[in-house]
């Protein structure tokens, strides 16, 4: 249970991780908060971001990468390693 998804310990037992998770979840409802965003038009579903994400927050669904905002800690590993430059840190895209 605590290793599935990469952040079981952080999400449930660590107070810092739990607060980070809560802030990301609440912040995901507002367009002015900063987060990792994937441009579906640029994503080539190569899976490099999925393999490199230390939090296991990215999955490939329907040939596009999707970020689980609850697990993402915005470290930028995916952004810096995306060959298509489809991942950017910034405000929510509409």
C-alpha positions, 0 to 999 in steps of 0.5 A: 500500500505504501509503495504503490504510486510512489508516494504512499508514505508521503501522502499518508504518514509524512506531515509535509507530504500530506500538506503538499498533496492537499495544497496541490489538490486544492490548487488544481481547481484554480487557474492561477496556481503553478503546476506541470502541464502537458500539451496534448498536441505536442506529446508523442507518448514516448514514455520517457517522462513516465520512466523518469518521474521519481514520484510515478505521477505520470501515466500514458493513457490513450497515447498521451501522457497524463499527470496525477496532480496528487503525486506530482511534486513539480521537480521538473525532471519530466520537463527537462527530459521531454524530447517533444518539449510538451511538458512545461511548468506554469499556469493551468492551460485551458 
